[in-house]
């Protein structure tokens, strides 16, 4: 199993140090560690150097906060070029949704579009996949930007969109992942039934916490077991076959460096 989207830099170093071997022993082969800022990107790279065979590193700037200062953006873009040999992707990037109202009162939407386009142009040049925060109406906008910039490999993490947009994302050959919410939320259960098995990924988005059976529990890659079991029931697909398909998808998209 591979956790296709986790903010490993947001866990304490002691927790990662203490549990990483138990994750591996439980069948977690690796994780795609995404970043949210320049500082976060440096932390992710440090973790990658410490656990080179376990971590598939992605660096970028999360859109639900203020856009990066020009100096930070320039440094981040340069860092991607410089450390490409350590990277499996660029991310997490996208457009704001949950903080959109507040952010657009302070900054123009064009600033966020210009920022993601710089990352997309670099992804095309460096031939790296992109990890996307693009939900609700922003998923359609980001999809348009991917097409405009001729992006071949992309991952819409924890997708929330109309069925029309989801179908267009799938038709473009992009990957879509589900979180532990698929175990208890009908929206996600409906979505997963239209995603082809060769484009499906699973993730925890840790340390984000979940409800129902996961309430009050520390989110870790161990939740992947629950996700696969639920997916097996929803899709009427043998658990082992499903797990092998998802593992293959993740390895194809996020090549370990």
N, C-alpha and C positions, 0 to 999 in steps of 0.2 A: 504494500500500500504506500501511496505517496500523498501527503497533504499538499494539495495544489495551491494553497493560499493561507499563509500564516504570518503574523507579525511577530516573529521570533525575537526581535530586538526589544519588544515591549514586555517580555518576561524577564524576571531577575536572572542574573548570570548563575546564581546558586541553584535556581530551579532547573535551568537548562542543563547545568553540570550534573545535577543529581538524577534527572530523569531520562536523559537522552539515551542511555544504554537500555533502560527498561522499555522505551519506545521501540527501539530496534529489536529487542527480544520478543516484543509483542507483534512484530510483523510490519512495523513502519520502516520502510527502506530509506526514505528521505523526505524532505519537506522543501517546498518552494517558499523561501523567506523573502517577503516583499518589504519595501521601505516607504516612508511617508515624507521624507525631507532630506536635505543634505546631511544633517547630523545623523539621522536614522540610517541613511545609506552607508555612512562610514561604519556604523555599528554592525550593519548587516555584513559588510565586507570583512570586518574583524571576526565575526562569527564564522564566516565562510572559510577563512584561513585557519581557524581553530578546528573546524569540523568539515574538512574539504570534501569528503565522500558522502556526507549526510545532507549537506545544505546545497540547494540549487538557488543561487542568489539573484535577486532582482532589485535594482535601485531606481528611484524616481521620486516624484513629489505628489502626495495625495491632494486631490482637488477640494476636499471639504474644509480646507483652511485657506488663509491668505495666500495669494500667488507668491512664488519665490521672488526675492529681490533679484535684480538683474545680475549682480555679482554672484549670488548663490546659484542661480540658474546656469550661468556660464561655467561655474566650477563643477556643477553636477553633470552637465553635458560633456565637459572635458574628462570627468572621472569615468563616465561610461566608456569613452574611447580608450582611455588609459588602462582601465581594468577589464576590458572586454573578455580577456582570457579567463576571468573568474566568474563571468556573468552567464546566466541562463536566460535572462529577459530584462526588459525595461519595465519598471512598475513599482508602485501602483500609480497609474495616471488616469485621467478622465476629466469629467465635468461635475461640478457640485450639484447636489440635489437637496440633501437635508439641511444644508446651511446656505442654500442658494439665495434666499430672500435677503438675509443679512449681508452676505458677501457682495451681492450685486448692488446693494445700496452704497457700498464702499468702493467697489471696483466695477468696471464695465465687463460685460460678458465676453467681449472681444479679447480681454486680457487672458482669460482662461482658455479661450479657443487658440490664441496665439501660442500659449504655453504648451498645450497638448500637441499642437502641430509641430513644434520644435522637437518634441520627443519622438513623434511619429516619423518625421523626416530622418532623424538619427537612427531610429529602429530600421528603417528601410536601407539606409546606407550601410549600417553595421550588420544587417541581416539577423536581427534579434527579434524574438516575439515580444508582444506587449501585454501587460496585465492591466485590465481595465476596470475602473470604478465607473459604471455607466448604467444607471437604473432609471426606471419610469420613463418620462419623456426624453431624458438625456441619452438613453440607450440608442434612440433613433438618430440623434444628433451625432453621437460618437461614431455610429455605424457609417454615417455619411462621410465623416472625416477619414475613416479607415479606407473607404473606397476612393476618396479624393487623392489620398497619399499612397495608394496601391500597396496597402499592408497585406501581406500574405498570411502571417501567423498572429492570432490574437486570442485572448482568453477573457471572456466576459464573466467575471467572478460574481457569484451570488446574484444572478440576473433576476431583475424584476422588470417586466416589460409587457406590452401587449403581445398577443399571440402573433399578430402580423409581423411585428418587429423581430420577435424570437425566430419566426420562420425565415425571415430575411437573413438574420445572423447565421442560422444553420445553413442556408443556401450558399452563403459566402465561404463555408467551410471552417468557420471559427468555432472555437471550443466554448462550452458553457459548463459551469460547475454549480453544484448544490451543496448546501451546508447541512448541519444537523436539523435545521428546520424542516427538511423533507420528511423527517420522521413523524411530524405532527401537524404540518401546515398544508392545507389542501392546495393553495396556490402553487407551492413548490412541487407537490405530487402531480398536479396537472401538467406543469412545465416539463417535468422529467419524462413524461410519456411521449413528448414530441421530439426529444433530443435523440438523434441517432446514437447508437452505442459507441460508435467510433469517434464521437465528438463530446462525450460525457466525461467530466472530471468530478472529483469530490474534494471538499475542503472543510476546514474548521473556522477560518478567519479569526483564530485565536489571537489574543485572549478574550475576544468578544464572548459574552456569556449567553446561554440559551435557556429556554423554558422547558416545561413539561418534565420529562425524565432527566433532563440535564440541569434542572434548576438547582442552584447552589453548588454546582460542581465546577472545579477549575477546568476550563476548556483546554484540551491537549489533543494531539494527533490520535490518541487512543479512541476518540469518538468516531474515527473512520470506520471501525468495526460495526458500530450501530448504523451508520449511514449505509454501508454495503448490505447489511441484513435487511434494512427497510426497503432499499432499492430492489433487492432480489424478490421481495414479496410484491411490490408495486408492479414490477415489470415482468413478473412470472419467469424469471431467468435464474438458472442455477447460480448460487452464490459464487462458486469458484470460477465459473465462466465469466461472470460479471466483473469480478475482481481482476481477472487477468486482462480483460478488455480495457478497463479503466487505467490499470497500471501501464499498459502499452501506450495508451493515448498520452498519458502524462510524460512518459519517457520520450515520446516522439516530439512533443512540444517543447519540453524543458530539458534540453540536453545538458547533462552535468559536465561542468568544466573542471 
